[in-house]
Amino acid sequence: MKHWTLDQIAWDKFDPAKVDPEIVPLVKAAALVEKNGVDYAVYLNNVFVGDPDFRQAADNWAVEEVQHGDALGRWAEMADPGWSFDDAFTRYRAGYKIDVKADASIRGSRTGELIARCMVETGTSSYYTALGESTEEVVLKQVCKLIAADEYRHFKLFYDHMKRYLAREKLSFPKRLRVAAGRIGESEDDELAFAYHCGNETPDTPYSHDRCITGYMGRAMSYYRFRHIERGMGMVFKSIGLEPRGRLSDLAARGAWKLLQWRRDKYRQALARAANENAPLKTAA
C-alpha cells in the first residue's frame, strides 16, 4: 500500500516566487525517470521468478515510483506552465528502454541485483533529501520529503531481501563491492542524461549525452552537502557488509565529498563555457 497520495500534497500553497530556476530542470528529469518504474518492475519480476514475495514487493515498489514521477511532474508543470509532463514522458519512453525480457540479473546473481537496487535507493534518498532541504518552495519541499522517506524504506526493502539471498548465494565481498561500485558509476549513463534531454530540450534538438549529463550534474551536485554524502556512504557500507559507522566509513565519506566537489566544479565550468558559447555576440554601437 502507498504511504501517501497526491491528494495529501498542499498544491494550493505553491509559491512561484520561491521557485529556484536551477531546480526545475532537475525535477523534470527526475519525474521521467521515476515514472518509468514500471519497466523495472517487469525486469525484476523476470529475474526473480519463483519468489512470489519479492515479486509482489517489486510491484508495490513500482506503484510508489510511478507516484513519485506523477508528483514531481505535476510540480514541474506548475513551475513551468508551458511544459507538458505527458509529452516529455512519451518522448522518454520512445527513446530509452531497458531489457524487460531479461531472465537473469545483469549483475550476475540475485544478491548482486539487490545490492544494485540498494545503491539506487541510497542515491535517490540522499538526492531528494538534498533537494528538499535546499528549496524554499513549500510544495516541492513536501514532495521531496515524502519521496526521500519512500526511497529510504525502499532501501530497507531491498536490503532485507539481499540478506536473504546472500545467505544462499554466498556472494564474496569483492564481488559485492564490485557490483556496488559499478552501479554507482552508472549514475551518469543515458537514463538520467536522456531524461534531462526529454524534459528540457525541444524534440528537434539532437541528443548529446555529454551536453545533457553536464546540464544535469552541473546543477544537481550543487545541492549536496557533506551530511548527505556521509549518510549515503553509511548506507553503501551497510549494503556490502561493512560497518556503516566508523573510521573507514568516515574516510570514505570525506573522499567521496572531495570527489563530488571536484566533479561539481568541472561540470559547472562546462556549463559556464556552454553558456558563453551560446550567448549572442555584442555589436559595436
TIDOLO-131296 format. One line per field, with one value per residue (C-alpha): x, y, z. Coordinates in steps of 0.02 Angstrom, whole numbers, padded with zeros to 5 digits. Layout:
residues N
c1 <- (X ...)
c2 <- (Y ...)
c3 <- (Z ...)
This chain:
residues 285
c1 <- (00000 00058 00108 00037 -00065 -00057 -00212 -00114 00006 -00033 -00037 -00134 00016 00129 00227 00305 00408 00504 00548 00735 00754 00906 00798 00661 00763 00815 00636 00580 00714 00682 00496 00528 00647 00532 00379 00471 00473 00350 00481 00600 00463 00439 00627 00634 00485 00577 00739 00652 00541 00493 00499 00319 00355 00489 00391 00244 00361 00433 00258 00217 00383 00343 00174 00263 00396 00262 00179 00345 00352 00173 00205 00366 00288 00139 00252 00359 00204 00159 00335 00336 00155 00211 00287 00193 00241 00144 00228 00401 00368 00306 00471 00570 00480 00507 00693 00752 00718 00784 00784 00622 00635 00794 00776 00930 01008 01133 01229 01268 01163 01006 01111 01204 01041 00978 01142 01124 00947 01012 01135 00995 00889 01038 01067 00885 00856 01007 00962 00784 00838 00965 00838 00705 00822 00882 00718 00614 00460 00349 00260 00422 00493 00345 00356 00543 00522 00388 00490 00651 00560 00492 00664 00739 00604 00640 00823 00773 00659 00795 00924 00816 00790 00976 01022 00906 00988 01164 01137 01102 01221 01369 01424 01601 01643 01748 01600 01481 01599 01617 01429 01403 01543 01484 01306 01361 01465 01311 01232 01298 01229 01092 00948 00971 01052 00912 00782 00863 00855 00671 00623 00717 00759 00647 00608 00709 00867 00988 01025 01201 01246 01391 01288 01141 01238 01333 01169 01103 01255 01314 01153 01117 01286 01267 01130 01227 01305 01429 01295 01204 01362 01403 01231 01236 01408 01342 01204 01330 01441 01293 01243 01411 01435 01543 01509 01404 01482 01664 01834 01832 01659 01710 01865 01764 01633 01764 01846 01679 01639 01803 01773 01597 01659 01793 01671 01539 01662 01711 01529 01491 01638 01574 01402 01478 01578 01424 01326 01464 01474 01286 01274 01231 01378 01376 01390 01476 01361)
c2 <- (00000 00176 00279 00440 00502 00651 00722 00743 00867 01050 01101 01260 01326 01327 01491 01529 01668 01539 01426 01407 01402 01288 01154 01149 01058 00929 00898 00875 00744 00655 00647 00549 00425 00393 00372 00237 00122 00000 -00064 -00102 -00199 -00306 -00337 -00381 -00498 -00592 -00600 -00662 -00796 -00919 -00787 -00725 -00622 -00519 -00504 -00432 -00313 -00258 -00223 -00118 -00027 00017 00091 00209 00253 00300 00409 00496 00535 00599 00713 00784 00803 00897 01015 01045 01090 01217 01288 01295 01306 01286 01115 00952 00804 00683 00742 00732 00559 00496 00552 00472 00305 00304 00336 00249 00066 -00068 -00255 -00305 -00479 -00525 -00687 -00664 -00517 -00414 -00408 -00594 -00650 -00606 -00546 -00431 -00367 -00321 -00236 -00132 -00085 -00033 00084 00164 00191 00260 00387 00439 00452 00566 00665 00706 00747 00870 00950 00961 01046 01168 01231 01369 01320 01233 01113 01047 01033 00925 00817 00789 00745 00615 00540 00534 00438 00315 00290 00252 00122 00050 00036 -00064 -00173 -00219 -00237 -00362 -00468 -00452 -00526 -00672 -00708 -00679 -00822 -00937 -00873 -00829 -00687 -00639 -00468 -00419 -00461 -00363 -00215 -00227 -00228 -00079 00023 -00021 00033 00197 00229 00207 00364 00458 00341 00378 00352 00523 00610 00563 00610 00781 00794 00747 00856 01013 01015 01030 00875 00942 00961 00817 00716 00734 00631 00743 00903 00830 00746 00908 01003 00881 00850 01030 01079 00926 00917 01096 01045 00913 00946 00837 00766 00693 00606 00546 00468 00391 00315 00231 00151 00094 00016 -00073 -00145 -00226 -00292 -00160 -00060 00090 00200 00208 00270 00183 00248 00424 00419 00355 00491 00628 00559 00548 00727 00792 00696 00765 00943 00921 00848 00978 01117 01036 01020 01198 01260 01163 01239 01413 01383 01321 01475 01590 01499 01515 01696 01819 01921 02104 02225 02393 02544)
c3 <- (00000 -00038 00114 00043 -00104 -00220 -00134 00027 -00052 -00019 -00203 -00162 -00065 -00218 -00225 -00395 -00318 -00215 -00363 -00393 -00584 -00566 -00483 -00614 -00748 -00618 -00563 -00743 -00774 -00609 -00645 -00805 -00725 -00578 -00688 -00785 -00633 -00711 -00834 -00691 -00601 -00758 -00764 -00578 -00595 -00732 -00633 -00475 -00550 -00411 -00273 -00257 -00101 -00185 -00347 -00251 -00161 -00329 -00396 -00242 -00259 -00440 -00391 -00272 -00401 -00528 -00396 -00367 -00552 -00553 -00403 -00475 -00647 -00577 -00481 -00636 -00736 -00602 -00602 -00793 -00856 -01037 -01003 -01030 -00921 -01030 -01190 -01112 -01041 -01210 -01287 -01147 -01162 -01350 -01338 -01179 -01147 -01031 -01070 -00987 -01064 -00971 -00873 -00765 -00674 -00771 -00605 -00614 -00466 -00371 -00225 -00344 -00416 -00243 -00198 -00356 -00306 -00135 -00221 -00321 -00166 -00072 -00210 -00227 -00040 -00023 -00179 -00132 00044 -00027 -00145 -00011 00111 -00021 -00092 -00013 -00113 00014 -00105 -00179 -00003 00047 -00110 -00088 00096 00055 -00087 00015 00153 00024 -00051 00119 00150 -00021 00027 00181 00074 -00049 00089 00185 00029 -00013 00156 00122 -00046 00020 00143 -00006 -00140 -00028 -00142 -00093 -00025 -00179 -00292 -00183 -00186 -00375 -00401 -00286 -00365 -00539 -00506 -00427 -00582 -00691 -00619 -00770 -00902 -01027 -00906 -00824 -00972 -01091 -00961 -00949 -01139 -01150 -01002 -01050 -01235 -01387 -01490 -01637 -01532 -01565 -01409 -01339 -01188 -01139 -01151 -01056 -00916 -00892 -00882 -00754 -00645 -00651 -00565 -00458 -00373 -00311 -00189 -00094 00075 00166 00280 00131 00070 00245 00268 00095 00123 00280 00177 00045 00179 00256 00088 00055 00232 00313 00470 00418 00551 00595 00542 00372 00331 00384 00275 00127 00151 00156 00000 -00090 -00038 -00108 -00269 -00284 -00258 -00391 -00517 -00474 -00513 -00678 -00730 -00677 -00779 -00929 -00905 -00898 -01057 -01147 -01091 -01155 -01322 -01346 -01291 -01431 -01492 -01444 -01588 -01578 -01568)
